[in-house]
């Protein structure tokens, strides 16, 4: 039944424009949200990795400190890891590589360089949106 | 109208949604960086902590690499390796560590900026160290504790605490932050870095060759014989060291063989069997008892660490230098180119050749004071002339320097059988004394020695009674091991003198009577065998005829002639003396060292501040006591012998012989044994006292050998009383450093802030 209303509806162009703006705003918000999430994930992964690296390095040194003749103190390569292992922290799994080498200074013949490297997701150096996917910690320790 | 309301509602809803969404997004943007900042801060803090610990380990590595271990970053040194850049000098250390994405820094400092030398042993640094870093103290090689003062305060302040010997205080700062790079390495932080710091006390691991401080250390027995009511006291100057150590057993007995008192206010004894190998010693209850293990190290002082000869040292021909006064009271020195043992044997036998009168070098000053005391003063270091045919070096008075019991020919007992008879009487008396003291009269049912029991058994059978011509009656049983009773043991006899410790010769009446009784039985083979076992083979003629009634032993008869040990003083001092004996014109604080490749014998009163005697053979200090003080700034060692050390306070002077006190300040160190006789069992003379401030060691082998003590060299001291005071200052920088390239450290205390 026809009506006498003089009010007009939205034109198709208006509707399409509104939908377009809505989509743009929605996608922007989603993008921002994803970027924020990724940043948080990266921060979380890196922080956990750095803390884990610190603790694992100190733990490895501590455990070897009472074993003067152990292989720990005999290892001399900064390229071939003394040990390789996996460790989980939070929701992330990390690959842990420990490198042990001599400081090679005559004034510090007993000083050993201990470097630990934690990597995740393949350990890329510059993954888009995430950047560096590894971290390192270094400590020098005097052989017992 | 309805559509309009609907649009308005829609618009408000959308606005609310937009606001909420914007809030979430802005919150995410706000929290993200904060989270990242927290992560970065934590990461920097961990890197700073690792840098601080790297600094600790760097210090340990440098100490291990520094011979002696006294590393304080005094001299310029730098380390430049991949990822580690360290510069040190003037007591300060700054290190940069490439730690993943960070550069972190550690710093520490030994310089107190207290002027040249000072407590830290360092000159002031051109650039004053950052006060926030604090001051480290390396006390690893020292045997004394050091005060540690509050930050920025000096010796007038109250010490925070005292740093124990063989420990190190390390205050290390670690920082991490943004750094501007310059020439591949950072030099400073831009902005304020994250900082952590620690204060730790590291101690040398005692299990790796570090000696536990001790005033007396013996590879074998540590035995004291004191007078009646005598005692041994030991203590320590400062913390630690009030300790006696022996690999075997410790004993303190009185002259009767009864356990005597061992006292110390804060002491500890270390023996086998957890400190309980002490026999009948009366160990004070507060003295701790610990186990001394075979592998525990004593102080290691190698020959190269013993005082060395300074430039300008003089050399003398080896042999014996006999000092005498002629009729005009002029000093005459005769040289005998022979070993001291040969000299002594010839002297005792009365067959000593005339010797050669020599003029000593001018650096050996000889003077006579108004009391007739002759002083031989070494003002320069002295050693052996390489052309010398003998390696011994001895300075003795013309009367000789004999230990009690040695009697030069010409004594009052020319007949050996008489000597043997008196010795037998003395031994019998000593055996009775060992059980009863001087309370022999009236004693019943007491035990005696196996040797005396065998004699009784051989003479009169397993039980019986002995009646001597003088009326002494002794009844025994159990094969002579039990004396049932004695009668008239203390009868008057005027043959022996009245000198202490016996106080009255009558106490020896019974023993002489018994000895004379055995004389009458000595011709039977059983008694002769028992005598041989008890005293050694009797001389020819013993047992023939009636037993003599000898007089008391006298010394050499020629008491009016010659210089005695009491008249001779041997001084080690570089203080020059002008023409007038008592005026000191110049004072040189350097001590004088006598160092010889053979035995060294010095008879007379030996004294001298900073003096030291070093011998590859034995050292014998005989006669007139010792008052030798090690120097505070030079020689810290008194006596160092690669053989044995004998200090005998018996001042031979015929019938005026006495025992003098022996006072020693410093270190007496022997590879072999160490004997101090300021008395003798059975002696009728008053015993002297022995005091030591410092330490004494009978190492039991070559201290340079890693195995440590290899024999059971003992310390034996006979004195009325013995007072031992450990003073680690005399060991400072003297013993071979306990810090080795493989030294291990233990954390005694640690705080991080």
Interface residues (C-beta under 8 A of the other chain):
Chain A: X7 X29 X32 X33 X36 X39 X40 X43 X44 X46 X47 X50 X51 X53 X54 X57 X58 X68 X103 X104 X105 X106 X107 X108 X109 X110 X111 X113 X135 X136 X137 X138 X139 X140 X141 X142 X144
Chain B: X3 X21 X24 X25 X28 X29 X32 X35 X36 X38 X39 X42 X43 X46 X47 X49 X50 X53 X54 X57 X58 X60 X61 X62 X64 X65 X77 X79 X80 X81 X83 X84 X97 X98 X99 X100 X101 X741 X742 X744
